[in-house]
Amino acid sequence: MLYLDRHGKSMAVEFARAGADVAIASRKLEHLEPVAKEVEKLGKRALAMAVDVRQEDQVQALVERTVKDFGRLDIMVNNAGASFRAKPEDISINGWNTVVQINLNGVFLGSKWAVKQMIPQGGGVIINIASIAGVYGSTMMSHHGASKAAVINLTRAHAVAWAKHNIRVNCIAPGPVETEGYLDVLTKMDRAAAEKAYTGVASRVAMQRWGKVHEIAHPAIFLASDASSFMTGETIVIDGGPAPREMEG
């Protein structure tokens, strides 16, 4: 299994618990070392590499090193993500490009190099992590929503292109989940504003709470397993359900 950034620790550990050797990547190696140790405590092999998913040569090297160390690549999770809150008119072109390069180009490059290994070995699974912002849009993170909408579209295109090679490509679109990325956005706000934002988001969820990272990891394991063997090109929305008022009338 190859994992690229963001819902990281939980997904890597849960895949190891399910029986997978795990290769993990992030821009900073020090973020990976504790996760690798947890994977190894579960009796599975771990490979950790510093990778910038915007750089094709680094993604290629990660895939090739994974195959060299583990013998094959069965599951690719394209999970790198970036976002920040801003009004659409206040987003700089540099900010826009950075988010799109990580969120969309990272998925493209990860999938491209994963499939070059999966085709010769007779198949594999690719799981992309999008967002409900890619389904519904986001007024304060329009760049994030646009890039994630593209990931959903790319998932469908890749699924059709590679089905003949026994490669399944599916997508998960999480709602508000307590990832380090989302919590980091809140920590940059003053405490009162952060608490208001946190509870405000929860109030717009039918289950009246934020999701936990393992609640995304477990559906990813389903998509990686034979339990979803006749499923490809799909996007699963995991957002705690629409707010009650959206169901009225």
Backbone as CSV, one residue per row, in Angstrom:
resi,resn,N_x,N_y,N_z,CA_x,CA_y,CA_z,C_x,C_y,C_z
1,MET,0.854,-1.184,0.000,0.000,0.000,0.000,0.890,1.235,0.000
2,LEU,0.528,2.216,-0.799,1.284,3.466,-0.865,0.371,4.599,-0.436
3,TYR,0.825,5.387,0.494,-0.037,6.438,1.058,0.632,7.788,0.914
4,LEU,-0.120,8.767,0.444,0.407,10.123,0.291,-0.387,11.119,1.138
5,ASP,0.213,11.562,2.219,-0.228,12.646,3.096,-1.653,12.627,3.653
6,ARG,-2.155,13.366,4.291,-3.185,14.078,4.997,-4.048,13.353,6.026
7,HIS,-4.886,12.357,5.742,-5.578,11.679,6.838,-4.639,10.609,7.399
8,GLY,-3.380,10.853,7.282,-2.275,9.935,7.254,-2.145,8.892,8.314
9,LYS,-1.945,9.308,9.537,-1.601,8.354,10.575,-2.667,7.283,10.711
10,SER,-3.915,7.689,10.817,-4.999,6.735,11.012,-5.093,5.762,9.849
11,MET,-5.006,6.272,8.628,-5.149,5.400,7.471,-3.995,4.413,7.373
12,ALA,-2.774,4.888,7.586,-1.615,4.000,7.529,-1.711,2.907,8.582
13,VAL,-2.065,3.275,9.800,-2.140,2.301,10.892,-3.278,1.316,10.666
14,GLU,-4.430,1.797,10.216,-5.569,0.898,10.002,-5.302,-0.080,8.854
15,PHE,-4.614,0.369,7.807,-4.256,-0.550,6.730,-3.278,-1.607,7.232
16,ALA,-2.339,-1.204,8.065,-1.405,-2.174,8.639,-2.148,-3.168,9.516
17,ARG,-3.094,-2.671,10.292,-3.879,-3.548,11.150,-4.686,-4.548,10.318
18,ALA,-5.057,-4.134,9.107,-5.802,-5.019,8.208,-4.887,-5.978,7.448
19,GLY,-3.564,-5.831,7.624,-2.640,-6.793,7.036,-1.710,-6.277,5.971
20,ALA,-1.698,-4.972,5.717,-0.882,-4.419,4.638,0.480,-3.936,5.135
21,ASP,1.512,-4.179,4.321,2.755,-3.440,4.484,2.499,-2.040,3.948
22,VAL,3.086,-1.041,4.555,2.695,0.333,4.262,3.888,1.212,3.911
23,ALA,3.798,1.880,2.768,4.755,2.931,2.412,4.054,4.264,2.616
24,ILE,4.689,5.177,3.323,4.070,6.457,3.624,4.984,7.592,3.178
25,ALA,4.378,8.693,2.798,5.152,9.823,2.280,4.583,11.131,2.776
26,SER,5.467,12.078,3.021,5.103,13.427,3.401,6.280,14.313,3.041
27,ARG,6.061,15.615,3.033,7.170,16.499,2.708,8.243,16.514,3.795
28,LYS,7.867,16.170,5.032,8.825,16.167,6.132,8.917,14.769,6.733
29,LEU,10.111,14.214,6.687,10.327,12.847,7.138,10.010,12.683,8.620
30,GLU,10.251,13.720,9.408,10.016,13.603,10.847,8.540,13.368,11.185
31,HIS,7.639,13.760,10.280,6.223,13.489,10.492,5.898,12.009,10.305
32,LEU,6.738,11.305,9.566,6.464,9.926,9.192,7.023,8.902,10.158
33,GLU,8.125,9.232,10.806,8.827,8.244,11.623,7.968,7.652,12.738
34,PRO,7.181,8.443,13.483,6.327,7.836,14.511,5.268,6.907,13.919
35,VAL,4.754,7.252,12.748,3.739,6.414,12.097,4.363,5.098,11.658
36,ALA,5.565,5.169,11.091,6.262,3.950,10.666,6.483,3.020,11.856
37,LYS,6.817,3.572,13.014,7.036,2.755,14.204,5.746,2.066,14.641
38,GLU,4.614,2.766,14.527,3.332,2.153,14.887,2.991,1.008,13.951
39,VAL,3.267,1.204,12.659,3.028,0.140,11.682,3.874,-1.081,12.018
40,GLU,5.140,-0.867,12.342,6.040,-1.977,12.649,5.641,-2.687,13.938
41,LYS,5.070,-1.963,14.890,4.592,-2.597,16.115,3.456,-3.577,15.835
42,LEU,2.756,-3.357,14.725,1.674,-4.253,14.330,2.191,-5.444,13.524
43,GLY,3.519,-5.538,13.372,4.110,-6.666,12.680,4.191,-6.524,11.174
44,LYS,3.998,-5.315,10.665,4.046,-5.087,9.224,5.257,-4.215,8.882
45,ARG,5.679,-4.310,7.643,6.804,-3.508,7.184,6.353,-2.089,6.860
46,ALA,7.254,-1.132,7.096,6.950,0.276,6.820,8.101,0.903,6.050
47,LEU,7.752,1.694,5.065,8.720,2.489,4.316,8.278,3.941,4.408
48,ALA,9.166,4.828,4.816,8.850,6.250,4.936,9.806,7.050,4.067
49,MET,9.251,7.938,3.244,10.076,8.768,2.368,9.542,10.188,2.338
50,ALA,10.450,11.141,2.296,10.070,12.540,2.128,9.789,12.779,0.647
51,VAL,8.586,13.248,0.352,8.157,13.432,-1.038,7.307,14.692,-1.155
52,ASP,7.559,15.463,-2.173,6.686,16.568,-2.570,5.877,16.058,-3.754
53,VAL,4.564,15.885,-3.564,3.742,15.263,-4.609,3.617,16.123,-5.862
54,ARG,4.102,17.359,-5.815,4.095,18.216,-6.996,5.261,17.907,-7.923
55,GLN,6.218,17.128,-7.430,7.430,16.837,-8.189,7.359,15.415,-8.744
56,GLU,7.240,15.287,-10.053,7.038,13.973,-10.655,8.180,13.011,-10.353
57,ASP,9.407,13.482,-10.383,10.530,12.584,-10.145,10.494,12.006,-8.737
58,GLN,9.998,12.782,-7.770,9.919,12.287,-6.402,8.806,11.250,-6.240
59,VAL,7.684,11.470,-6.914,6.584,10.497,-6.868,7.023,9.196,-7.539
60,GLN,7.661,9.315,-8.684,8.174,8.135,-9.385,9.135,7.352,-8.499
61,ALA,10.041,8.067,-7.838,11.022,7.406,-6.974,10.346,6.684,-5.812
62,LEU,9.304,7.276,-5.269,8.572,6.659,-4.171,7.922,5.346,-4.606
63,VAL,7.269,5.375,-5.745,6.627,4.167,-6.253,7.665,3.086,-6.529
64,GLU,8.733,3.453,-7.187,9.759,2.474,-7.534,10.440,1.901,-6.295
65,ARG,10.672,2.735,-5.294,11.272,2.245,-4.048,10.304,1.299,-3.327
66,THR,9.023,1.613,-3.369,8.024,0.744,-2.744,8.042,-0.635,-3.377
67,VAL,8.061,-0.675,-4.701,8.079,-1.949,-5.414,9.386,-2.702,-5.139
68,LYS,10.483,-1.981,-5.069,11.774,-2.611,-4.788,11.776,-3.250,-3.397
69,ASP,11.231,-2.537,-2.407,11.262,-3.034,-1.032,10.197,-4.082,-0.743
70,PHE,8.999,-3.899,-1.317,7.876,-4.777,-0.987,7.565,-5.805,-2.072
71,GLY,8.125,-5.634,-3.266,7.905,-6.598,-4.335,6.777,-6.264,-5.289
72,ARG,5.816,-5.459,-4.846,4.678,-5.072,-5.684,3.954,-3.891,-5.048
73,LEU,3.021,-3.345,-5.793,2.191,-2.246,-5.295,0.745,-2.591,-5.581
74,ASP,-0.003,-2.918,-4.555,-1.394,-3.356,-4.723,-2.404,-2.240,-4.514
75,ILE,-2.092,-1.305,-3.633,-3.054,-0.264,-3.266,-2.350,1.083,-3.252
76,MET,-2.938,2.043,-3.917,-2.408,3.409,-3.908,-3.477,4.328,-3.328
77,VAL,-3.142,5.039,-2.262,-4.062,6.018,-1.692,-3.496,7.405,-1.964
78,ASN,-4.164,8.148,-2.822,-3.764,9.520,-3.137,-4.457,10.457,-2.158
79,ASN,-3.725,10.860,-1.156,-4.330,11.518,-0.008,-3.708,12.867,0.323
80,ALA,-2.771,13.325,-0.491,-2.149,14.620,-0.208,-3.175,15.735,-0.384
81,GLY,-3.149,16.701,0.522,-4.134,17.767,0.425,-3.636,19.083,0.994
82,ALA,-4.176,20.169,0.450,-3.837,21.506,0.934,-5.058,22.404,0.816
83,SER,-5.174,23.335,1.740,-6.284,24.302,1.673,-6.008,25.442,2.645
84,PHE,-6.682,26.531,2.432,-6.689,27.638,3.387,-7.961,28.438,3.129
85,ARG,-8.424,29.133,4.169,-9.660,29.894,4.055,-9.383,31.282,3.463
86,ALA,-10.153,31.655,2.466,-10.037,32.991,1.869,-11.240,33.231,0.972
87,LYS,-11.660,34.480,0.887,-12.696,34.833,-0.069,-12.147,34.615,-1.484
88,PRO,-12.992,34.195,-2.423,-12.491,33.922,-3.776,-11.699,35.083,-4.369
89,GLU,-12.163,36.311,-4.102,-11.489,37.470,-4.691,-10.155,37.789,-4.017
90,ASP,-9.880,37.130,-2.892,-8.632,37.389,-2.173,-7.573,36.311,-2.399
91,ILE,-7.881,35.298,-3.170,-6.920,34.217,-3.410,-5.908,34.656,-4.467
92,SER,-4.642,34.594,-4.105,-3.595,34.948,-5.072,-3.412,33.803,-6.062
93,ILE,-2.812,34.091,-7.192,-2.557,33.042,-8.173,-1.583,32.016,-7.611
94,ASN,-0.647,32.469,-6.780,0.282,31.521,-6.158,-0.435,30.587,-5.194
95,GLY,-1.360,31.157,-4.413,-2.150,30.331,-3.508,-3.008,29.336,-4.257
96,TRP,-3.636,29.814,-5.328,-4.461,28.942,-6.174,-3.616,27.802,-6.738
97,ASN,-2.491,28.140,-7.336,-1.650,27.128,-7.982,-1.113,26.109,-6.982
98,THR,-0.749,26.563,-5.798,-0.225,25.635,-4.791,-1.262,24.594,-4.417
99,VAL,-2.497,25.025,-4.163,-3.562,24.098,-3.776,-3.887,23.137,-4.911
100,VAL,-4.000,23.659,-6.123,-4.323,22.801,-7.275,-3.191,21.809,-7.550
101,GLN,-1.966,22.257,-7.436,-0.828,21.367,-7.694,-0.778,20.208,-6.705
102,ILE,-1.042,20.487,-5.441,-1.015,19.423,-4.441,-2.246,18.536,-4.555
103,ASN,-3.427,19.142,-4.590,-4.674,18.373,-4.549,-4.967,17.606,-5.833
104,LEU,-4.673,18.220,-6.965,-5.008,17.593,-8.255,-3.793,16.974,-8.929
105,ASN,-2.728,17.754,-9.083,-1.544,17.200,-9.738,-0.982,16.022,-8.955
106,GLY,-1.066,16.084,-7.625,-0.582,14.975,-6.805,-1.332,13.690,-7.085
107,VAL,-2.640,13.789,-7.273,-3.445,12.609,-7.608,-3.075,12.084,-8.992
108,PHE,-2.932,12.989,-9.933,-2.549,12.587,-11.292,-1.208,11.862,-11.295
109,LEU,-0.203,12.448,-10.632,1.127,11.846,-10.645,1.163,10.532,-9.862
110,GLY,0.509,10.499,-8.715,0.470,9.263,-7.941,-0.180,8.134,-8.716
111,SER,-1.296,8.443,-9.366,-2.011,7.430,-10.146,-1.198,6.993,-11.361
112,LYS,-0.601,7.948,-12.041,0.182,7.652,-13.243,1.289,6.646,-12.944
113,TRP,2.050,6.891,-11.887,3.181,6.016,-11.608,2.757,4.736,-10.916
114,ALA,1.670,4.772,-10.163,1.153,3.536,-9.570,0.685,2.578,-10.653
115,VAL,-0.023,3.095,-11.640,-0.596,2.227,-12.663,0.484,1.622,-13.560
116,LYS,1.613,2.308,-13.679,2.723,1.736,-14.458,3.258,0.464,-13.802
117,GLN,3.063,0.343,-12.494,3.431,-0.876,-11.782,2.277,-1.876,-11.759
118,MET,1.053,-1.377,-11.651,-0.105,-2.258,-11.501,-0.455,-2.997,-12.782
119,ILE,-0.278,-2.367,-13.924,-0.616,-3.028,-15.188,0.223,-4.295,-15.390
120,PRO,1.543,-4.225,-15.278,2.338,-5.449,-15.464,2.050,-6.545,-14.434
121,GLN,1.668,-6.155,-13.218,1.434,-7.172,-12.190,0.015,-7.727,-12.233
122,GLY,-0.842,-7.180,-13.112,-2.166,-7.761,-13.320,-3.310,-7.110,-12.582
123,GLY,-3.078,-5.947,-11.978,-4.189,-5.249,-11.340,-3.771,-4.501,-10.092
124,GLY,-4.740,-3.828,-9.502,-4.496,-3.062,-8.292,-5.679,-2.176,-7.975
125,VAL,-5.542,-1.393,-6.936,-6.605,-0.500,-6.474,-6.025,0.889,-6.230
126,ILE,-6.717,1.900,-6.718,-6.357,3.289,-6.453,-7.520,3.950,-5.730
127,ILE,-7.220,4.611,-4.632,-8.236,5.311,-3.847,-7.831,6.767,-3.748
128,ASN,-8.688,7.641,-4.238,-8.439,9.082,-4.181,-9.270,9.700,-3.059
129,ILE,-8.690,10.663,-2.372,-9.413,11.365,-1.318,-9.774,12.762,-1.829
130,ALA,-11.065,12.998,-1.983,-11.553,14.305,-2.434,-12.123,15.051,-1.227
131,SER,-13.304,15.610,-1.350,-13.921,16.372,-0.263,-15.348,16.690,-0.676
132,ILE,-16.229,16.911,0.305,-17.566,17.358,-0.062,-17.521,18.744,-0.696
133,ALA,-16.430,19.466,-0.478,-16.268,20.751,-1.168,-16.191,20.544,-2.674
134,GLY,-15.723,19.371,-3.091,-15.676,19.046,-4.504,-17.027,18.662,-5.070
135,VAL,-17.974,18.365,-4.189,-19.342,18.013,-4.605,-20.237,19.241,-4.584
136,TYR,-20.148,20.029,-3.508,-21.061,21.147,-3.298,-20.428,22.523,-3.503
137,GLY,-19.096,22.576,-3.580,-18.422,23.865,-3.642,-18.174,24.405,-2.248
138,SER,-17.335,25.432,-2.167,-17.016,26.045,-0.880,-16.737,27.526,-1.097
139,THR,-17.514,28.372,-0.465,-17.349,29.811,-0.698,-16.043,30.347,-0.125
140,MET,-15.571,29.746,0.963,-14.346,30.235,1.589,-13.111,29.413,1.225
141,MET,-13.309,28.355,0.474,-12.177,27.558,-0.015,-12.486,27.102,-1.440
142,SER,-12.767,28.084,-2.297,-13.183,27.754,-3.666,-12.087,27.046,-4.445
143,HIS,-10.835,27.389,-4.184,-9.715,26.719,-4.839,-9.648,25.249,-4.439
144,HIS,-9.874,24.991,-3.168,-9.901,23.621,-2.647,-11.052,22.836,-3.283
145,GLY,-12.252,23.437,-3.299,-13.409,22.762,-3.877,-13.233,22.462,-5.350
146,ALA,-12.676,23.415,-6.097,-12.472,23.215,-7.529,-11.491,22.076,-7.788
147,SER,-10.409,22.031,-7.014,-9.421,20.964,-7.208,-9.988,19.602,-6.841
148,LYS,-10.811,19.544,-5.801,-11.395,18.275,-5.390,-12.493,17.820,-6.356
149,ALA,-13.201,18.757,-6.960,-14.164,18.390,-8.005,-13.432,17.745,-9.178
150,ALA,-12.267,18.284,-9.493,-11.458,17.703,-10.565,-10.987,16.303,-10.200
151,VAL,-10.670,16.067,-8.928,-10.263,14.734,-8.486,-11.402,13.731,-8.690
152,ILE,-12.621,14.144,-8.382,-13.779,13.271,-8.580,-13.941,12.935,-10.061
153,ASN,-13.790,13.927,-10.918,-13.885,13.699,-12.358,-12.759,12.793,-12.842
154,LEU,-11.545,13.042,-12.354,-10.389,12.241,-12.760,-10.541,10.795,-12.312
155,THR,-11.137,10.593,-11.151,-11.401,9.239,-10.662,-12.228,8.463,-11.670
156,ARG,-13.271,9.090,-12.171,-14.157,8.443,-13.152,-13.402,8.131,-14.441
157,ALA,-12.617,9.094,-14.909,-11.878,8.906,-16.153,-10.862,7.778,-16.038
158,HIS,-10.123,7.762,-14.925,-9.122,6.718,-14.729,-9.766,5.349,-14.555
159,ALA,-10.904,5.303,-13.885,-11.597,4.029,-13.685,-11.966,3.393,-15.025
160,VAL,-12.481,4.198,-15.929,-12.863,3.698,-17.251,-11.627,3.294,-18.050
161,ALA,-10.582,4.107,-17.980,-9.367,3.845,-18.757,-8.670,2.563,-18.326
162,TRP,-8.698,2.256,-17.015,-7.868,1.167,-16.504,-8.650,-0.063,-16.066
163,ALA,-9.970,-0.054,-16.243,-10.773,-1.221,-15.849,-10.318,-2.484,-16.580
164,LYS,-9.936,-2.343,-17.838,-9.509,-3.505,-18.640,-8.224,-4.127,-18.096
165,HIS,-7.515,-3.384,-17.263,-6.290,-3.904,-16.658,-6.524,-4.445,-15.243
166,ASN,-7.777,-4.604,-14.876,-8.138,-5.080,-13.541,-7.683,-4.115,-12.450
167,ILE,-7.753,-2.822,-12.774,-7.422,-1.772,-11.808,-8.690,-1.006,-11.482
168,ARG,-9.052,-0.994,-10.219,-10.236,-0.260,-9.776,-9.807,1.079,-9.194
169,VAL,-10.577,2.125,-9.536,-10.278,3.477,-9.058,-11.547,4.061,-8.454
170,ASN,-11.511,4.345,-7.172,-12.655,4.940,-6.494,-12.206,6.132,-5.650
171,CYS,-13.172,6.838,-5.109,-12.903,8.097,-4.435,-13.737,8.206,-3.163
172,ILE,-13.197,8.835,-2.158,-13.926,9.163,-0.936,-13.978,10.681,-0.816
173,ALA,-15.168,11.218,-0.565,-15.345,12.656,-0.366,-15.774,12.890,1.079
174,PRO,-14.819,13.143,1.968,-15.170,13.359,3.377,-15.811,14.722,3.601
175,GLY,-16.662,14.758,4.603,-17.161,16.022,5.116,-16.203,16.543,6.165
176,PRO,-16.698,17.261,7.161,-15.808,17.798,8.196,-15.235,16.685,9.065
177,VAL,-13.947,16.494,8.960,-13.247,15.455,9.713,-12.110,16.114,10.475
178,GLU,-11.869,15.659,11.683,-10.843,16.253,12.534,-9.437,15.822,12.101
179,THR,-9.057,16.230,10.903,-7.691,15.994,10.437,-6.790,17.105,10.969
180,GLU,-5.495,16.859,10.908,-4.553,17.889,11.322,-4.701,19.139,10.464
181,GLY,-5.023,18.932,9.171,-5.170,20.069,8.267,-6.314,20.984,8.670
182,TYR,-7.490,20.405,8.949,-8.637,21.224,9.339,-8.406,21.882,10.696
183,LEU,-7.858,21.115,11.624,-7.629,21.673,12.953,-6.586,22.781,12.911
184,ASP,-5.628,22.661,11.987,-4.622,23.703,11.830,-5.252,25.014,11.378
185,VAL,-6.260,24.904,10.491,-6.980,26.099,10.055,-7.632,26.782,11.253
186,LEU,-8.225,25.993,12.151,-8.900,26.556,13.324,-7.918,27.196,14.299
187,THR,-6.735,26.608,14.428,-5.762,27.154,15.382,-5.230,28.513,14.947
188,LYS,-5.389,28.835,13.682,-4.928,30.131,13.180,-5.963,31.232,13.409
189,MET,-7.132,30.843,13.956,-8.176,31.799,14.287,-8.127,32.078,15.786
190,ASP,-8.709,33.207,16.232,-8.763,33.426,17.675,-9.725,32.414,18.287
191,ARG,-9.574,32.160,19.595,-10.267,31.042,20.238,-11.780,31.109,20.080
192,ALA,-12.360,32.287,20.298,-13.813,32.426,20.201,-14.295,32.138,18.786
193,ALA,-13.569,32.657,17.804,-13.946,32.436,16.410,-13.792,30.972,16.031
194,ALA,-12.734,30.338,16.549,-12.496,28.924,16.243,-13.597,28.048,16.836
195,GLU,-13.985,28.335,18.081,-15.058,27.561,18.715,-16.379,27.747,17.983
196,LYS,-16.642,28.987,17.566,-17.871,29.268,16.811,-17.860,28.519,15.481
197,ALA,-16.717,28.518,14.808,-16.604,27.823,13.522,-16.776,26.322,13.701
198,TYR,-16.138,25.782,14.739,-16.191,24.332,14.991,-17.620,23.881,15.276
199,THR,-18.291,24.568,16.196,-19.667,24.179,16.537,-20.623,24.503,15.392
200,GLY,-20.337,25.550,14.642,-21.179,25.892,13.503,-21.154,24.819,12.436
201,VAL,-19.971,24.284,12.168,-19.850,23.200,11.198,-20.614,21.971,11.686
202,ALA,-20.440,21.617,12.959,-21.131,20.449,13.517,-22.644,20.595,13.420
203,SER,-23.147,21.805,13.581,-24.594,22.031,13.540,-25.185,21.807,12.150
204,ARG,-24.327,21.848,11.136,-24.807,21.632,9.766,-24.684,20.182,9.321
205,VAL,-24.379,19.301,10.257,-24.265,17.866,9.997,-25.419,17.163,10.692
206,ALA,-26.054,16.222,10.009,-27.197,15.522,10.601,-26.824,14.856,11.921
207,MET,-25.608,14.313,11.995,-25.175,13.636,13.213,-24.651,14.613,14.266
208,GLN,-24.636,15.909,13.925,-24.299,16.978,14.866,-22.887,16.853,15.448
209,ARG,-21.954,16.399,14.642,-20.571,16.305,15.095,-19.630,16.265,13.898
210,TRP,-18.347,16.440,14.185,-17.306,16.234,13.186,-16.979,14.752,13.098
211,GLY,-16.479,14.331,11.968,-16.037,12.955,11.816,-14.652,12.749,12.408
212,LYS,-14.330,11.492,12.672,-13.012,11.103,13.165,-12.219,10.482,12.010
213,VAL,-10.899,10.556,12.104,-10.074,10.100,10.980,-10.267,8.614,10.677
214,HIS,-10.507,7.784,11.700,-10.690,6.355,11.432,-11.985,6.097,10.657
215,GLU,-12.920,7.054,10.699,-14.175,6.879,9.967,-14.001,7.108,8.466
216,ILE,-12.838,7.572,8.071,-12.459,7.631,6.662,-11.551,6.453,6.323
217,ALA,-10.698,6.070,7.260,-9.782,4.946,7.023,-10.538,3.649,6.788
218,HIS,-11.574,3.383,7.545,-12.302,2.119,7.402,-13.000,1.989,6.042
219,PRO,-13.681,3.014,5.539,-14.228,2.914,4.183,-13.140,2.745,3.125
220,ALA,-11.958,3.321,3.349,-10.851,3.127,2.401,-10.439,1.666,2.359
221,ILE,-10.432,1.008,3.505,-10.116,-0.417,3.542,-11.173,-1.211,2.776
222,PHE,-12.433,-0.833,2.902,-13.509,-1.468,2.123,-13.229,-1.334,0.628
223,LEU,-12.849,-0.128,0.177,-12.589,0.087,-1.244,-11.357,-0.680,-1.721
224,ALA,-10.428,-0.934,-0.818,-9.217,-1.672,-1.185,-9.434,-3.177,-1.214
225,SER,-10.507,-3.635,-0.601,-10.717,-5.069,-0.423,-11.616,-5.660,-1.502
226,ASP,-11.704,-6.975,-1.496,-12.585,-7.669,-2.443,-14.053,-7.430,-2.148
227,ALA,-14.359,-6.832,-1.001,-15.756,-6.512,-0.686,-16.335,-5.502,-1.665
228,SER,-15.464,-4.754,-2.348,-15.909,-3.758,-3.337,-15.427,-4.132,-4.746
229,SER,-15.305,-5.434,-5.014,-14.671,-5.901,-6.246,-15.422,-5.537,-7.526
230,PHE,-16.721,-5.188,-7.438,-17.488,-4.799,-8.634,-17.800,-3.304,-8.598
231,MET,-16.901,-2.553,-8.020,-17.123,-1.124,-7.823,-15.933,-0.344,-8.350
232,THR,-16.160,0.543,-9.293,-15.089,1.403,-9.782,-15.672,2.690,-10.348
233,GLY,-14.910,3.754,-10.263,-15.355,5.051,-10.768,-16.312,5.784,-9.856
234,GLU,-16.494,5.288,-8.643,-17.489,5.861,-7.741,-16.859,6.783,-6.700
235,THR,-17.669,7.696,-6.210,-17.270,8.575,-5.111,-18.227,8.370,-3.949
236,ILE,-17.694,7.982,-2.812,-18.485,7.792,-1.603,-18.407,9.071,-0.770
237,VAL,-19.554,9.676,-0.502,-19.607,10.856,0.361,-19.775,10.390,1.804
238,ILE,-18.853,10.818,2.660,-18.894,10.449,4.081,-18.883,11.745,4.873
239,ASP,-20.077,12.246,5.173,-20.177,13.585,5.764,-21.116,13.680,6.946
240,GLY,-21.524,12.531,7.517,-22.411,12.583,8.673,-23.848,12.908,8.340
241,GLY,-24.171,13.012,7.060,-25.536,13.286,6.629,-25.841,14.767,6.535
242,PRO,-26.815,15.114,5.671,-27.188,16.522,5.525,-27.886,17.040,6.769
243,ALA,-27.776,18.328,6.997,-28.452,18.944,8.151,-29.942,18.715,8.061
244,PRO,-30.636,18.561,9.204,-32.080,18.283,9.194,-32.880,19.259,8.339
245,ARG,-32.528,20.537,8.356,-33.319,21.513,7.612,-33.242,21.268,6.099
246,GLU,-32.137,20.633,5.662,-32.001,20.361,4.246,-32.894,19.220,3.795
247,MET,-33.438,18.471,4.762,-34.313,17.338,4.447,-35.781,17.725,4.556
248,GLU,-36.059,18.939,5.036,-37.442,19.340,5.224,-38.114,19.682,3.897
249,GLY,-39.424,19.536,3.869,-40.206,19.930,2.701,-40.051,18.982,1.558
